[in-house]
Amino acid sequence: MSWKSGSKLEKLLSQGHFVVTGEVGPPKHASPDGILHHAELLKDYVDAINLTDNQTAIVRMSSIAAGVHVLRAGCEPIIQMTVRDRNRIALQSDLLGAYSLGIRNVLCLSGDHQSFGNHPTAKNVHDIDSIQLIRIVKDLRDEKRFACGEEIKEHEPRFFIGAAANPFADPFEFRILRLEKKINAGADFIQTQCIFDMERFERFMAMVRERGLHKKAYILAGVTPLKSARAARYMQQSVAGMIVPEEIVARMEKAKDPKAEGVAICVEQIKHLRTIEGVAGIHIMAIMWEDIIPTIVKEAGLYPRPQVD
């Protein structure tokens, strides 16, 4: 791949394809074998793979290094980048480095607080917030300048810029305002928190359409296959900003084969999401269950994946 090549994900979305992205957590060690295994497994079923950036504030292989391994396996990476651990100098340096290595997509995030992770007394940085990071990446690309205002004389990094959205956190009305700020700052695509409450997500998307945000950025709806009734109940009761309807928990509790039921629910959700105006694709977060993604993609009628024209 030439370092001048653009984002395949961007091209697919611009051509009107309903895209599928997946997610892989880098390991807590230095071997690339697990990343390469998952990339090989998923490359024919997803259009790009997210690599998380020390998720839950636990030390892992860097998302940039993991992204390079995904490229080696023939798949397109989306590196996540949080503002928790680096100041604006380090963030811009890493962006230049990532682009030089062939990475074309970046998801700009705040990052989980360090108190959740395995170094709870570590100092966070938060020199800038996630919306400011989006603006910096956009300015690197479109204005050809660093955050300090200095001009980039040549070879500016031309990232396809992503951001996250949670349609379910309270106050509900504030969610759309924060989303609009991220899009106005320069986000080209949005990946949402995993969706179980379709009614609430429909309301969220109605507000997206009212403000015309679906025409300014591509919205990828997040889904997560449930493995067990216990997992469903835990997400319902203990995960902040998550709404899991009782109906879904009950289905999982009654199921003779909970994993099969979890896949069936996920496929139903995807088929529903495809009918919602403004949803440009899905983002599958199969946490510690990446091997199920090909099955979900096939059963949802999203295989084979399109090629870039």
C-alpha positions, 0 to 999 in steps of 0.5 A, spaced: 500 500 500 502 506 498 503 511 503 499 516 499 493 511 498 486 514 501 481 510 506 477 504 503 472 506 508 471 513 506 470 510 499 465 505 500 461 510 504 461 515 499 459 510 494 453 509 498 454 502 501 452 500 507 458 498 511 460 493 516 466 495 521 468 490 527 472 491 533 479 488 536 482 489 543 489 489 542 493 484 547 496 485 554 503 483 551 507 484 545 505 478 540 501 480 534 499 473 533 492 474 536 491 481 532 493 477 526 488 471 527 482 476 528 484 480 522 485 474 517 478 471 520 474 478 519 477 481 513 472 478 508 466 480 513 468 487 515 470 493 511 475 496 517 477 494 524 477 498 530 483 497 534 482 500 541 487 505 545 488 502 552 480 501 553 478 501 560 485 504 562 488 498 562 495 497 558 495 494 552 499 494 545 498 501 542 492 501 537 497 504 532 502 498 532 496 493 532 493 497 526 500 496 522 499 488 524 491 489 521 494 492 515 499 486 514 493 481 514 490 485 508 484 489 512 483 496 513 484 499 520 481 504 524 485 506 530 482 509 536 486 515 539 484 518 546 486 524 549 487 521 556 494 519 556 498 524 551 498 532 550 497 535 543 504 534 541 504 527 542 498 526 539 500 530 533 506 526 533 503 519 533 498 521 528 504 523 523 507 516 525 500 512 524 499 516 517 506 514 515 505 507 516 499 506 512 493 508 517 488 512 514 482 512 519 482 515 526 477 515 531 477 520 536 475 519 544 476 522 551 478 515 554 476 511 560 478 514 566 484 511 569 481 509 576 477 504 572 484 500 569 490 497 572 494 503 574 489 507 578 494 512 581 496 514 574 496 521 572 491 523 566 493 528 561 487 531 558 491 537 555 485 537 550 478 534 549 475 529 544 472 535 540 478 539 540 482 533 537 477 532 532 479 539 530 486 538 530 486 532 525 481 536 521 486 542 521 492 537 519 488 535 513 484 541 511 488 547 513 495 543 513 497 546 519 499 544 526 495 546 533 500 551 534 498 554 527 505 552 524 504 550 516 505 543 514 509 545 508 508 538 504 505 531 506 499 533 510 496 526 514 489 526 510 485 522 515 478 519 515 476 522 522 471 518 526 468 520 533 463 516 538 456 517 540 452 515 546 444 515 544 442 513 551 446 517 556 442 522 560 440 528 559 438 525 552 437 531 549 444 533 550 446 527 546 444 530 539 448 537 541 454 533 543 454 529 536 453 536 532 459 539 536 463 533 534 460 533 526 462 541 526 469 540 529 470 535 523 468 528 524 466 525 518 463 518 521 460 516 527 460 510 531 455 509 536 455 505 543 451 499 542 444 499 541 439 495 544 433 500 545 431 501 538 425 505 540 430 510 543 435 510 538 429 511 533 428 518 537 435 519 537 435 518 529 429 523 528 433 528 532 439 527 527 435 528 521 431 534 524 438 537 524 441 534 518 446 531 521 446 524 517 447 528 511 454 531 514 457 525 517 456 517 516 452 514 522 454 507 524 450 504 529 453 499 534 451 492 536 453 487 541 451 480 540 450 477 547 453 471 550 448 469 556 443 472 560 448 474 565 451 478 561 445 481 558 443 483 566 449 485 567 449 490 562 442 492 563 444 494 571 451 495 571 454 499 565 453 506 565 449 509 559 446 503 557 439 501 556 437 493 555 430 492 555 427 487 559 424 483 553 431 482 551 434 480 558 427 475 558 429 472 551 436 470 553 434 467 560 428 463 556 433 461 551 435 453 551 442 456 547 443 463 549 449 464 544 444 462 538 439 467 541 444 472 542 446 472 535 439 471 533 437 478 537 443 481 534 441 479 527 434 482 528 437 488 530 441 489 524 436 488 519 431 493 523 437 498 523 438 498 516 431 500 515 432 507 519 434 513 515 440 516 516 444 509 518 450 508 513 452 502 516 453 498 523 459 497 528 459 490 531 463 490 538 463 482 539 467 483 546 471 477 547 467 473 541 470 476 535 470 469 532 462 470 531 462 476 527 462 472 520 456 468 522 452 475 524 454 478 517 452 472 513 446 471 517 444 479 516 445 478 509 451 483 509 456 478 505 459 478 501 462 485 502 462 490 496 469 492 493 471 499 492 469 501 485 
